[in-house]
């Protein structure tokens, strides 16, 4: 366990914004806007939000054409994130965005930022009976580009990398929460000393994945907490299925409500922060309107890999 990281001497407050469900372009524009605000006001911002309608987000470096490899999400709108990583089907989940000024101590260490945030997410999952661990070493079978015969999976939640939060489950539980045709994903992750290590008779289900965008003035880390299986990505079980539920989870369930109430204080406690309501609005803000236009444009969403690079 990393334990408590105390930045009380540099920053005490963290501004908390819990948003209503929004479209993909709005959510990506709001994340970028919050990062700019955090840089300009030298204060961290934590934004929690959901998506409506269900949306497929592409990582910054993914090809738009690759979405054809995922038939289940073909009817969903698409947005391109400003951050890297694999595609995510945003439906029965919460998404968080943590925005830090570039000079903040936590912003200077990419892996520490991942692990600090993800350890608190694992603690929240453990409260719901999930054997959640944070991966400490990359799992070679899921590493991008390891061999020509093992390309990087299209979906983020089918990949494994350092810092991911996974649920360790036995084979019986894994089989019961998977849709047909999926194979268990074994992990060579080495969790911290206070966390159980997966054995050869256990499999993992990824429940949290995050990505970062770093600019000269700010760091944006945003990630998804997969609470339930989506009909547009039926191969991916969430917390609801891992904990033994068979019926679909509703967006008004206690699990959804508890996350927004219980997790932010866990993060604030780990960082020595005091949460305050974020009192500002994107309404009639020129920077936000500019960002919204960018993330809404087909030029941005469908840009080729050569144009991105």
VOTORVEX-958367 format. One record per residue: chain; x, y, z of N, C-alpha, C in turn; residue number from 1; residue in three letters. Coordinates in pm, whole numbers, always signed. Atoms other than C-alpha are relative to their C-alpha. Example, Ala and Ser with C-alpha at 12.3 -4.5 7.8 and 13.67 -1.06 7.14 Angstrom:
<rs>
chaine; n.east; n.north; n.up; ca.east; ca.north; ca.up; c.east; c.north; c.up; num; residu
A; +89; -119; +0; +1230; -450; +780; +90; +120; +0; 1; ALA
A; -82; -119; -6; +1367; -106; +714; -77; +109; +73; 2; SER
</rs>
This chain:
<rs>
chaine; n.east; n.north; n.up; ca.east; ca.north; ca.up; c.east; c.north; c.up; num; residu
A; +84; -120; +0; +0; +0; +0; +87; +125; +0; 1; UNK
A; -73; -126; +0; +120; +349; -77; -25; +75; +129; 2; UNK
A; +35; -71; -121; -63; +485; +224; -33; +145; -28; 3; UNK
A; +40; -140; +11; -142; +846; +288; +111; +83; -62; 4; UNK
A; -94; -93; +61; +29; +1102; +66; -42; +139; +43; 5; UNK
A; +43; -126; -62; +26; +1432; +250; +57; +119; -75; 6; UNK
A; -39; -122; +67; +34; +1749; +41; -64; +120; +68; 7; UNK
A; +71; -104; -72; -133; +1959; +309; +76; +133; -2; 8; UNK
A; -80; -123; -6; +158; +2206; +309; -13; +82; -128; 9; UNK
A; +6; -73; +126; +105; +2295; -58; -143; +31; -42; 10; UNK
A; +137; -22; +43; -267; +2255; -124; -94; -74; +94; 11; UNK
A; +94; +63; -92; -547; +2189; +120; -133; -31; -65; 12; UNK
A; +135; +19; +52; -860; +2223; -85; +2; -70; -135; 13; UNK
A; +26; +58; +131; -990; +2019; -375; -144; +33; -34; 14; UNK
A; +134; -40; +42; -1289; +2149; -567; -71; -118; -64; 15; UNK
A; +75; +117; +43; -1554; +1882; -626; -118; +42; -86; 16; UNK
A; +111; -25; +92; -1793; +1889; -921; -63; -134; -35; 17; UNK
A; +74; +121; +38; -2057; +1614; -959; -100; +42; -106; 18; UNK
A; +78; -45; +115; -2209; +1658; -1303; -115; -94; -30; 19; UNK
A; +110; +83; +49; -2533; +1533; -1452; +46; -74; -126; 20; UNK
A; -40; +73; +122; -2516; +1279; -1739; +1; +90; -122; 21; UNK
A; -20; -88; +115; -2387; +1447; -2054; +49; -80; -120; 22; UNK
A; -49; +63; +123; -2286; +1371; -2412; +152; -15; +4; 23; UNK
A; -144; +19; +7; -1937; +1257; -2507; +76; +129; -25; 24; UNK
A; -72; -126; +23; -1825; +1591; -2657; -5; +93; +120; 25; UNK
A; +9; -86; -118; -1954; +1779; -2352; +96; -48; +108; 26; UNK
A; -84; +51; -108; -1773; +1549; -2110; +148; +22; -26; 27; UNK
A; -141; -20; +30; -1440; +1570; -2290; +36; +148; +5; 28; UNK
A; -25; -144; -7; -1468; +1947; -2325; +4; +47; +145; 29; UNK
A; +2; -39; -141; -1555; +1980; -1956; +127; -44; +72; 30; UNK
A; -125; +45; -62; -1252; +1772; -1855; +115; +94; -35; 31; UNK
A; -106; -91; +43; -1020; +1992; -2060; -17; +139; +63; 32; UNK
A; +28; -130; -60; -1189; +2306; -1928; +40; +0; +148; 33; UNK
A; -37; +9; -142; -1143; +2189; -1568; +151; -1; +17; 34; UNK
A; -147; +1; -8; -774; +2120; -1634; +55; +142; -17; 35; UNK
A; -44; -139; +20; -731; +2475; -1765; -33; +85; +122; 36; UNK
A; +39; -76; -119; -920; +2613; -1464; +95; -32; +116; 37; UNK
A; -90; +40; -108; -704; +2413; -1222; +136; +66; -15; 38; UNK
A; -130; -64; +24; -389; +2549; -1384; -5; +149; +30; 39; UNK
A; +10; -144; -18; -510; +2907; -1377; -24; +43; +143; 40; UNK
A; +35; -35; -138; -631; +2897; -1016; +83; -77; +103; 41; UNK
A; -91; +74; -87; -364; +2663; -874; -75; -80; +106; 42; UNK
A; +79; +83; -91; -619; +2429; -720; -44; -126; -74; 43; UNK
A; +47; +123; +64; -702; +2064; -794; -152; -2; -10; 44; UNK
A; +143; +18; +21; -1047; +1977; -929; -27; -149; -19; 45; UNK
A; +48; +136; +20; -1223; +1642; -900; -140; +9; -59; 46; UNK
A; +131; +0; +67; -1510; +1599; -1146; -49; -144; -14; 47; UNK
A; +65; +130; +18; -1748; +1300; -1139; -115; +18; -97; 48; UNK
A; +107; -15; +98; -1984; +1239; -1427; -38; -133; -63; 49; UNK
A; +48; +114; +77; -2185; +994; -1635; -28; +44; -143; 50; UNK
A; +13; -24; +143; -2275; +970; -2001; -144; -27; -47; 51; UNK
A; +128; +23; +66; -2598; +1008; -2196; +1; +70; -135; 52; UNK
A; +25; +145; +4; -2642; +854; -2441; +128; -79; +22; 53; UNK
A; -117; +87; -6; -2411; +554; -2406; +92; +33; -118; 54; UNK
A; -94; -54; +98; -2095; +653; -2594; +127; -83; -2; 55; UNK
A; -131; +63; +15; -1782; +488; -2730; +105; +111; -10; 56; UNK
A; -110; -97; +10; -1469; +693; -2660; +125; -71; -50; 57; UNK
A; -125; +51; +54; -1153; +634; -2859; +116; +67; +70; 58; UNK
A; -122; -61; -48; -807; +685; -2717; +58; +91; -106; 59; UNK
A; -52; -102; +91; -619; +975; -2872; +70; -60; -122; 60; UNK
A; -81; +56; +108; -394; +749; -3082; -70; -113; -75; 61; UNK
A; +69; +108; +70; -656; +495; -3192; -55; +47; -135; 62; UNK
A; +58; -30; +130; -775; +479; -3552; -152; -9; +8; 63; UNK
A; +146; +3; +1; -1140; +561; -3606; -51; -128; -67; 64; UNK
A; +44; +119; +73; -1165; +269; -3849; -1; -125; +87; 65; UNK
A; -9; +119; -84; -1078; +26; -3571; -128; -26; +78; 66; UNK
A; +125; +25; -72; -1420; +73; -3415; -83; -108; -70; 67; UNK
A; +71; +106; +72; -1546; -166; -3685; +26; -138; +61; 68; UNK
A; -32; +129; -62; -1379; -444; -3486; -86; -29; +121; 69; UNK
A; +87; +20; -116; -1638; -398; -3210; -145; +19; -43; 70; UNK
A; +136; -13; +56; -1982; -471; -3362; -104; +46; +100; 71; UNK
A; +105; -29; -98; -2178; -434; -3037; -24; +149; +19; 72; UNK
A; +12; -144; -27; -2112; -59; -3015; -22; +83; -126; 73; UNK
A; +10; -73; +126; -2174; +32; -3380; -109; +107; +0; 74; UNK
A; +110; -97; -2; -2498; +215; -3300; +24; +116; +97; 75; UNK
A; -28; -104; -100; -2337; +431; -3029; +76; +117; -63; 76; UNK
A; -82; -113; +43; -2203; +782; -3087; +144; -18; +46; 77; UNK
A; -144; +14; -27; -1825; +818; -3083; +59; +137; +32; 78; UNK
A; -78; -119; -30; -1597; +1076; -2925; +145; -42; +15; 79; UNK
A; -142; +29; -20; -1218; +1092; -2926; +49; +73; +124; 80; UNK
A; -53; -61; -122; -1052; +1152; -2590; +128; +77; -30; 81; UNK
A; -129; -66; +12; -758; +1389; -2546; +113; -85; +59; 82; UNK
A; -97; +89; -64; -582; +1106; -2356; +13; -128; -82; 83; UNK
A; -25; +123; +72; -439; +780; -2482; -76; -118; +56; 84; UNK
A; +63; +122; -50; -532; +420; -2414; -101; -58; -96; 85; UNK
A; +96; +71; +83; -796; +185; -2547; -138; +61; +5; 86; UNK
A; +137; -49; +8; -1158; +246; -2638; -80; -43; +123; 87; UNK
A; +86; +28; -115; -1420; +258; -2361; -144; +22; -42; 88; UNK
A; +144; -18; +19; -1794; +201; -2386; -56; +56; +130; 89; UNK
A; +47; -68; -121; -1934; +450; -2137; -151; -14; +10; 90; UNK
A; +143; +21; -17; -2272; +337; -2013; -32; -16; +148; 91; UNK
A; +34; +25; -140; -2322; +176; -1672; +127; +15; +85; 92; UNK
A; -125; -32; -67; -2030; +346; -1504; -6; +140; +58; 93; UNK
A; -37; -137; -35; -1902; +653; -1327; +135; +29; -66; 94; UNK
A; -130; -45; +48; -1619; +850; -1481; +47; +112; +92; 95; UNK
A; -57; -109; -80; -1385; +1071; -1280; +104; +73; -84; 96; UNK
A; -111; -77; +56; -1149; +1346; -1390; +66; +75; +114; 97; UNK
A; -77; -72; -101; -877; +1471; -1156; +96; +92; -73; 98; UNK
A; -80; -102; +69; -715; +1793; -1274; +92; +68; +100; 99; UNK
A; -100; -56; -91; -394; +1922; -1116; +84; +104; -72; 100; UNK
A; -101; -90; +56; -173; +2225; -1177; +131; -75; -18; 101; UNK
A; -122; +74; +31; +155; +2111; -1329; +101; +3; +112; 102; UNK
A; -99; -10; -108; +353; +2228; -1025; -39; -80; +124; 103; UNK
A; +41; +79; -116; +155; +2012; -784; +91; -123; +13; 104; UNK
A; -92; +113; -15; +383; +1742; -635; -51; -130; -61; 105; UNK
A; +56; +124; +53; +148; +1461; -737; -1; -1; -152; 106; UNK
A; +2; -8; +146; +143; +1587; -1096; +134; -34; -62; 107; UNK
A; -134; +21; +53; +516; +1534; -1131; +36; -148; -15; 108; UNK
A; -31; +143; +2; +503; +1155; -1089; -119; -74; -60; 109; UNK
A; +110; +62; +72; +285; +979; -1346; -52; -124; +70; 110; UNK
A; +44; +126; -60; +280; +638; -1178; -57; +21; +139; 111; UNK
A; +51; -27; -134; +233; +776; -827; -143; +52; -6; 112; UNK
A; +135; -52; +15; -74; +965; -946; -98; -112; -29; 113; UNK
A; +87; +115; +29; -223; +650; -1097; -25; -82; +126; 114; UNK
A; +13; +92; -112; -153; +437; -793; -75; +61; +117; 115; UNK
A; +67; -65; -113; -270; +690; -536; -151; +3; -21; 116; UNK
A; +143; -5; +30; -606; +740; -706; -59; -140; -2; 117; UNK
A; +57; +134; +17; -654; +374; -790; -5; -79; +130; 118; UNK
A; +8; +70; -129; -575; +251; -440; -126; +40; +76; 119; UNK
A; +123; -41; -68; -863; +459; -305; -122; -59; -69; 120; UNK
A; +109; +65; +71; -1089; +319; -576; -10; -148; +38; 121; UNK
A; +1; +139; -45; -984; -33; -477; -61; -12; +139; 122; UNK
A; +57; +2; -135; -1073; +49; -117; -152; +15; -5; 123; UNK
A; +145; -12; +13; -1419; +162; -224; -61; -131; -50; 124; UNK
A; +51; +128; +51; -1468; -160; -422; +0; -107; +107; 125; UNK
A; -6; +99; -107; -1360; -365; -123; -117; +14; +96; 126; UNK
A; +117; -21; -86; -1644; -209; +76; -123; -70; -56; 127; UNK
A; +112; +69; +64; -1880; -373; -173; +28; -149; -19; 128; UNK
A; -27; +143; +1; -1726; -714; -122; +85; -49; -116; 129; UNK
A; -85; +37; +113; -1492; -708; -422; +144; -17; +48; 130; UNK
A; -142; +18; -28; -1142; -853; -385; +78; +79; -105; 131; UNK
A; -59; -92; +98; -993; -554; -563; +147; +24; +32; 132; UNK
A; -143; -25; -15; -619; -513; -619; +47; +94; -110; 133; UNK
A; -63; -88; +98; -397; -265; -800; +120; -73; -58; 134; UNK
A; -110; +73; +62; -163; -429; -1051; +131; +77; +13; 135; UNK
A; -131; -63; -21; +204; -361; -980; +99; -31; -111; 136; UNK
A; -86; +31; +114; +366; -528; -1279; -89; -28; -119; 137; UNK
A; +78; +24; +120; +249; -543; -1637; -20; -150; -19; 138; UNK
A; +33; +138; +31; +79; -864; -1736; +42; -28; -145; 139; UNK
A; -52; +15; +136; +279; -984; -2039; -103; -41; -105; 140; UNK
A; +94; +38; +106; -12; -1155; -2222; -87; +113; -52; 141; UNK
A; +87; -109; +43; -204; -825; -2239; +78; +123; -44; 142; UNK
A; -83; -115; +34; +90; -599; -2325; -13; +32; -148; 143; UNK
A; +21; -40; +139; +41; -401; -2644; +119; -37; -87; 144; UNK
A; -103; +23; +99; +237; -520; -2944; +105; -100; +43; 145; UNK
A; -100; +96; -47; +409; -805; -2762; +44; -92; -113; 146; UNK
A; -30; +84; +115; +387; -1030; -3068; -98; +36; -111; 147; UNK
A; +93; -28; +109; +232; -994; -3414; -132; -74; +14; 148; UNK
A; +122; +79; -14; -20; -1264; -3322; -85; +45; +118; 149; UNK
A; +74; -47; -117; -129; -1079; -3007; -7; +153; -3; 150; UNK
A; +10; -145; +8; -231; -726; -3107; -65; +58; +124; 151; UNK
A; +58; -67; -116; -337; -471; -2850; -152; -4; -12; 152; UNK
A; +147; +1; +7; -708; -520; -2764; -56; +139; -26; 153; UNK
A; +65; -127; +33; -940; -249; -2894; -53; +68; +125; 154; UNK
A; +64; -56; -119; -1116; -203; -2560; +98; +11; +116; 155; UNK
A; -84; -23; -118; -940; -57; -2258; -16; -109; +104; 156; UNK
A; +25; +94; -109; -1105; -304; -2023; +37; -144; -36; 157; UNK
A; -58; +129; +35; -955; -599; -2213; +152; +6; +3; 158; UNK
A; -145; -16; -14; -603; -465; -2156; +38; -8; +147; 159; UNK
A; -52; -5; -137; -385; -489; -1846; +128; +81; -1; 160; UNK
A; -123; -77; -14; -120; -242; -1736; +18; +38; +146; 161; UNK
A; -30; -40; -136; +46; -116; -1421; -100; +105; +47; 162; UNK
A; +92; -95; -58; -201; +63; -1198; -146; -34; -18; 163; UNK
A; +140; +39; +17; -519; -102; -1325; -55; -60; +129; 164; UNK
A; +69; +63; -113; -771; -203; -1060; -79; -118; -55; 165; UNK
A; +68; +121; +44; -890; -560; -1106; -63; -71; +119; 166; UNK
A; +59; +87; -100; -1117; -793; -916; +58; -140; -17; 167; UNK
A; -51; +137; +3; -959; -1126; -828; -116; -93; +33; 168; UNK
A; +114; +90; -17; -1220; -1399; -870; +43; -143; -29; 169; UNK
A; -27; +139; +33; -1223; -1777; -873; -65; -34; -134; 170; UNK
A; +48; +36; +133; -1303; -1965; -1192; -152; -9; -6; 171; UNK
A; +146; +13; -1; -1662; -2034; -1089; -66; +137; -11; 172; UNK
A; +55; -135; +6; -1732; -1666; -1027; +26; +63; -135; 173; UNK
A; -34; -57; +130; -1551; -1567; -1343; -95; -50; -108; 174; UNK
A; +87; +59; +102; -1756; -1807; -1554; -143; +52; +12; 175; UNK
A; +139; -41; -20; -2083; -1694; -1399; -25; +144; -41; 176; UNK
A; +22; -142; +32; -2026; -1324; -1471; +45; +35; -141; 177; UNK
A; -44; -25; +137; -1888; -1363; -1824; -109; -34; -100; 178; UNK
A; +84; +41; +112; -2081; -1369; -2147; +72; -112; -73; 179; UNK
A; -57; +116; +68; -2023; -1670; -2372; +114; +43; -91; 180; UNK
A; -110; -24; +92; -1698; -1691; -2565; +119; +70; +60; 181; UNK
A; -113; -68; -63; -1476; -1502; -2319; +87; -100; +73; 182; UNK
A; -94; +83; -73; -1167; -1659; -2172; +53; +77; +120; 183; UNK
A; -55; -68; -117; -1027; -1584; -1825; +130; +72; -35; 184; UNK
A; -125; -74; +14; -750; -1327; -1807; +80; -18; +128; 185; UNK
A; -85; +18; -116; -479; -1444; -1571; +96; +116; +8; 186; UNK
A; -87; -115; -18; -251; -1183; -1426; +126; -38; +75; 187; UNK
A; -125; +14; -73; +110; -1174; -1318; +25; +121; +87; 188; UNK
A; -14; -118; -83; +45; -854; -1127; +45; -35; +140; 189; UNK
A; -49; +22; -135; +220; -827; -793; -50; +112; +89; 190; UNK
A; +58; -106; -81; -3; -629; -557; +87; +33; +120; 191; UNK
A; -72; -42; -120; +118; -448; -247; -9; -104; +109; 192; UNK
A; -9; +101; -104; +193; -637; +70; -132; -23; +71; 193; UNK
A; +127; +15; -71; -153; -575; +213; -109; -56; -90; 194; UNK
A; +100; +45; +94; -328; -709; -97; +27; -144; -39; 195; UNK
A; -20; +138; +40; -387; -1072; -200; +56; -9; -140; 196; UNK
A; -58; +21; +132; -193; -1204; -498; -77; -108; -72; 197; UNK
A; +75; +101; +72; -385; -1390; -769; +78; -130; -15; 198; UNK
A; -63; +130; +16; -312; -1761; -782; -34; -56; -137; 199; UNK
A; +24; +59; +131; -312; -1992; -1082; -144; -45; -16; 200; UNK
A; +140; +43; +7; -669; -2094; -995; -95; +119; -1; 201; UNK
A; +83; -119; -3; -792; -1735; -1004; +17; +80; -128; 202; UNK
A; -2; -87; +117; -872; -1488; -1280; -31; +142; +45; 203; UNK
A; +27; -139; -35; -913; -1113; -1292; -99; +62; -96; 204; UNK
A; +93; -80; +79; -1181; -878; -1414; +38; +146; +24; 205; UNK
A; -40; -140; -14; -1069; -521; -1482; -123; +86; +26; 206; UNK
A; +113; -84; -39; -1298; -270; -1312; +30; +149; -7; 207; UNK
A; -38; -142; +8; -1102; +58; -1329; +118; +14; -96; 208; UNK
A; -110; -35; +87; -886; +201; -1603; +6; +151; -17; 209; UNK
A; -17; -145; +11; -743; +553; -1635; +104; +34; -105; 210; UNK
A; -99; -52; +94; -543; +763; -1877; +31; +144; +38; 211; UNK
A; -44; -135; -34; -353; +1090; -1850; +25; +84; -124; 212; UNK
A; -43; -100; +98; -308; +1401; -2057; +79; +104; +76; 213; UNK
A; -89; -93; -68; -18; +1621; -1958; +31; +117; -94; 214; UNK
A; -36; -120; +75; +30; +1979; -2079; +103; +78; +81; 215; UNK
A; -100; -81; -71; +276; +2249; -1980; -54; +51; +133; 216; UNK
A; +58; -65; -118; +33; +2388; -1722; -82; -90; +90; 217; UNK
A; +92; +82; -78; -178; +2097; -1601; +13; -147; -36; 218; UNK
A; +13; +143; +24; -229; +1724; -1571; -146; -37; +18; 219; UNK
A; +136; +54; -7; -564; +1564; -1646; +10; -151; +4; 220; UNK
A; +14; +145; -5; -620; +1208; -1531; -149; -31; +10; 221; UNK
A; +139; +41; -9; -958; +1061; -1610; -11; -150; -20; 222; UNK
A; +14; +144; +5; -1086; +709; -1575; -142; -45; +25; 223; UNK
A; +133; +58; -11; -1387; +481; -1573; -3; -108; +106; 224; UNK
A; +27; +103; -99; -1526; +268; -1293; -119; -79; -52; 225; UNK
A; +102; +80; +67; -1722; -12; -1459; -90; -65; +104; 226; UNK
A; +92; +49; -103; -2025; -74; -1239; -88; -114; -49; 227; UNK
A; +87; +105; +50; -2233; -295; -1466; +20; -25; -148; 228; UNK
A; -12; +37; +140; -2242; -475; -1798; -92; +85; -88; 229; UNK
A; +79; -77; +96; -2362; -271; -2095; -43; -88; -116; 230; UNK
A; +39; +76; +119; -2565; -419; -2381; +85; +35; -122; 231; UNK
A; -86; -40; +111; -2324; -231; -2611; +144; -49; +18; 232; UNK
A; -129; +66; -21; -2023; -411; -2460; -25; -120; +91; 233; UNK
A; +44; +109; -87; -2169; -739; -2329; +112; -92; +47; 234; UNK
A; -111; +85; -40; -1827; -903; -2303; +68; +49; +128; 235; UNK
A; -67; -61; -116; -1732; -676; -2010; -92; +1; +122; 236; UNK
A; +76; -7; -125; -1876; -753; -1665; +50; +114; +86; 237; UNK
A; -37; -106; -92; -1876; -485; -1398; -10; -45; +144; 238; UNK
A; +9; +30; -144; -1892; -464; -1021; -127; -79; +30; 239; UNK
A; +129; +65; -24; -2257; -571; -1030; +7; -150; -28; 240; UNK
A; -9; +141; +37; -2180; -899; -1206; +104; -73; +85; 241; UNK
A; -105; +63; -81; -1860; -968; -1010; -52; -35; +139; 242; UNK
A; +56; +26; -134; -2061; -949; -687; -121; -92; -5; 243; UNK
A; +97; +109; +5; -2300; -1217; -810; -138; +33; -51; 244; UNK
A; +133; -36; +47; -2595; -1027; -957; -20; -44; -145; 245; UNK
A; +33; +47; +135; -2767; -1165; -1264; -83; +101; -78; 246; UNK
A; +86; -96; +67; -3020; -892; -1339; +80; +126; -35; 247; UNK
A; -73; -122; +37; -2906; -569; -1515; -7; +105; +112; 248; UNK
A; -4; -105; -101; -2802; -284; -1288; -70; +125; -53; 249; UNK
A; +64; -125; +38; -3007; +36; -1292; +87; +119; +36; 250; UNK
A; -80; -120; -27; -2855; +384; -1304; -37; +67; +132; 251; UNK
A; +42; -57; -128; -3049; +470; -988; +24; -95; +116; 252; UNK
A; -24; +100; -104; -2918; +174; -789; +86; +58; +112; 253; UNK
A; -80; -44; -114; -2753; +207; -450; +148; +3; -33; 254; UNK
A; -140; +4; +40; -2419; +114; -607; +41; +130; -69; 255; UNK
A; -28; -127; +68; -2432; +419; -836; +0; +115; +99; 256; UNK
A; +11; -111; -95; -2542; +649; -556; +116; +1; +98; 257; UNK
A; -104; +8; -103; -2282; +525; -310; +134; +49; -52; 258; UNK
A; -131; -41; +51; -1987; +588; -539; +20; +150; +12; 259; UNK
A; -13; -146; -1; -2053; +960; -569; +8; +57; +141; 260; UNK
A; +0; -47; -139; -2099; +990; -193; +125; -47; +75; 261; UNK
A; -101; +63; -85; -1834; +755; -55; +142; +11; -53; 262; UNK
A; -138; +1; +49; -1536; +765; -290; +73; +133; +15; 263; UNK
A; -76; -125; -13; -1445; +1138; -297; +63; +22; +138; 264; UNK
A; -67; -15; -131; -1386; +1145; +83; +118; -94; +19; 265; UNK
A; -114; +92; -9; -1160; +839; +51; +122; +60; -68; 266; UNK
A; -111; -63; +70; -947; +1021; -205; +52; +120; +77; 267; UNK
A; -41; -119; -75; -944; +1342; -3; +79; -38; +125; 268; UNK
A; -71; +44; -121; -838; +1156; +311; +140; -48; -34; 269; UNK
A; -132; +51; +39; -552; +983; +127; +96; +112; -35; 270; UNK
A; -85; -109; +46; -423; +1315; -4; +8; +117; +98; 271; UNK
A; +0; -111; -94; -488; +1534; +298; -72; +122; -53; 272; UNK
A; +75; -109; +61; -736; +1742; +101; -133; +23; +72; 273; UNK
A; +132; -36; -49; -1052; +1921; +209; -87; +32; -120; 274; UNK
A; +87; -17; +117; -1333; +1892; -45; -88; +123; +15; 275; UNK
A; +90; -115; +6; -1521; +2205; -144; -81; -7; -129; 276; UNK
A; +84; -4; +119; -1807; +2251; -386; +61; +91; -106; 277; UNK
A; -51; -81; +111; -1694; +2378; -728; -111; +95; -44; 278; UNK
A; +112; -93; +19; -1900; +2696; -771; -11; +60; -140; 279; UNK
A; -5; -67; +130; -1819; +2781; -1132; -72; -82; -107; 280; UNK
A; +78; +64; +106; -2006; +2699; -1452; +65; +23; -135; 281; UNK
A; -50; -15; +137; -1910; +2638; -1813; -94; +85; -86; 282; UNK
A; +100; -73; +78; -2219; +2831; -1924; +56; +134; -48; 283; UNK
A; -44; -124; +65; -2134; +3112; -2167; +150; +25; +17; 284; UNK
A; -146; -14; -10; -1762; +3044; -2122; +61; -24; -138; 285; UNK
A; -51; +8; +137; -1572; +3106; -2445; +96; -116; -20; 286; UNK
A; -92; +112; +11; -1299; +2851; -2377; -76; -131; -8; 287; UNK
A; +77; +124; +4; -1554; +2580; -2305; -69; -15; -135; 288; UNK
A; +68; +8; +129; -1747; +2661; -2623; +98; -40; -110; 289; UNK
A; -103; +37; +97; -1424; +2634; -2823; +34; -149; +13; 290; UNK
A; -31; +142; -23; -1344; +2297; -2664; -116; -89; -44; 291; UNK
A; +116; +79; +39; -1698; +2170; -2719; -8; -13; -152; 292; UNK
A; +1; +5; +147; -1678; +2259; -3088; +106; -98; -51; 293; UNK
A; -106; +93; +43; -1350; +2067; -3118; -44; -145; +18; 294; UNK
A; +34; +140; -27; -1475; +1748; -2953; -127; -44; -72; 295; UNK
A; +120; +33; +76; -1800; +1765; -3152; +29; -19; -149; 296; UNK
A; -30; -3; +143; -1625; +1791; -3488; +40; -138; -53; 297; UNK
A; -41; +124; +65; -1588; +1499; -3728; +149; +1; -31; 298; UNK
A; -143; -9; +29; -1241; +1626; -3813; +82; -54; +117; 299; UNK
A; -70; +49; -118; -1130; +1558; -3455; -28; -148; +23; 300; UNK
A; +39; +137; -33; -1322; +1234; -3406; +58; -100; -99; 301; UNK
A; -36; +96; +104; -1229; +1070; -3737; +141; +19; -53; 302; UNK
A; -134; -27; +53; -875; +1199; -3779; +80; -129; -10; 303; UNK
A; -79; +120; +25; -630; +944; -3914; +116; -7; +97; 304; UNK
A; -113; +19; -92; -343; +798; -3717; +118; +86; -42; 305; UNK
A; -112; -83; +46; -92; +984; -3936; -21; +146; +38; 306; UNK
A; +29; -139; -39; -269; +1314; -3863; +20; +20; +148; 307; UNK
A; -18; -9; -145; -262; +1239; -3491; +147; +5; +34; 308; UNK
A; -141; +6; -32; +104; +1148; -3485; +74; +124; -44; 309; UNK
</rs>
